[in-house]
Amino acid sequence: MASLVSSRRFGSSYINVMNYGAFGDGKTDDSQAFTKAWEVACGAKSANALLYIPKGRTFLLKPVKFEGPCRSSSISVQVLGNIVAPGSISAWSGTDVENWIVFSKVDGLTINGNGQIDGKGSIWWHALAFNNCNNLQVSGLTHVNSPRSHISIDGCHGVTMSNLHITTPESSPNTDGIDIGQSNNVQIRDCYIGTGDDCIAILAGSSYIKITGVACGPGHGISVGSLGENESTATVEEVHVKNCSFSGTMFGARIKTWQGGSGYARKITFEEIRLVAAAKPIVIDQFYCIGGEKCSNKTSAIKVSDISYVGFQGTSTTEEAITFKCSQNIGCTNILLDGVNITLENSHAIPKSSCFHAYGKSTNSVPDVNCLL
């Protein structure tokens, strides 16, 4: 019967979730209907399969996993309607509560549309996760009320995310906007992200990450890390952040590593950054420790090197605007600051900088960072 209700449009297999039993009333569980529609889309013989989620409808989904590999070399999901999570924990009995919506092992996946994904603020899951998806494109969506990370990218290669609107109340803990781990060749551009934690976090195993035109705030800025927890080995390199803004954030450009780890964070640039009442705009912290935990001193550390801050302009709400706290055994090397001009919000005083085992140079920068070795 499924094949009879799949129509052909523009040479593609067009699969409307309404034809597979979805109600779209925001009350009835549409998880099974979405799963059936996905199986048809993923198994379509055409070169371009389209899974269609129509506007004017609200679809209630319990945790659901859309798995590949798919038969089609290119598969699209057009989200015009709204997708919501259940409002009560009792609705999750017998389901995976770690992730809500997962796409796994799907290459050539494109997700677009102006629909909204609403996590309803439950405490249990990552809202939208992409695992081992290559040549992934996501654009246009609005994400609200995720309890943890809104979007998780793990083990993916060749990713573009653009024109996303991600919001969660500033008071919501651990609500990262986008987490990137074990992935490379990732582009994030022209997004607004306001959360209670990192707007974007670049995690272990990631490289060649390009972030442009992102407006972050509220939140904890754009972070590399945390890396090296539990004495683990972590590597991150070739991360380039440009033409972004931090407004009312708790941090700005931050690199955070735990003591006792190994590996490296290198070749990282933050360029043409605008600050509006941002606290702690520039931070490297190699003594990262979650509040309340007793973290003992350890000799090994992630090697942090080749870090550039160019063209920072704007205001800080903290007197110490630049902080480099590096491992006394390894240190941070080849730090460059150029054209940094940070002033204190609502004050004529000049902010301060501090360094600990940090090596590099600063030119044409306010405040002076003459503490660099």
Secondary structure, DSSP 4 states (H G I P E B T S, - for coil): -HHHH-EEETTEEEEEGGGGT---EEEEE-HHHHHHHHHHHHT--SSEEEEEE-TT-EEE--SEEEE---SSSEEEEEE-SEEE--SSGGGGTTS--SEEEEEES-TTEEEE-S-EEE-TT-SS-EEEEEES-EEEEEES-EEE--SS-SEEEES-EEEEEES-EEE--TT-TT--SEEEES-EEEEEEEEEEE-SS-SEEE-TTEEEEEEEEEEE-SSS-EEEEEE-GGG-EEEEEEEEEEEEEEES-S-SEEEEE-TT-EEEEEEEEEEEEEEEEESS-EEEETT---TT------S---EEEEEEEEEEEEEESSSEEEEEE--TTT-EEEEEEES-EEEETT--SPPEEEEESEEEEEES-BS--TT--
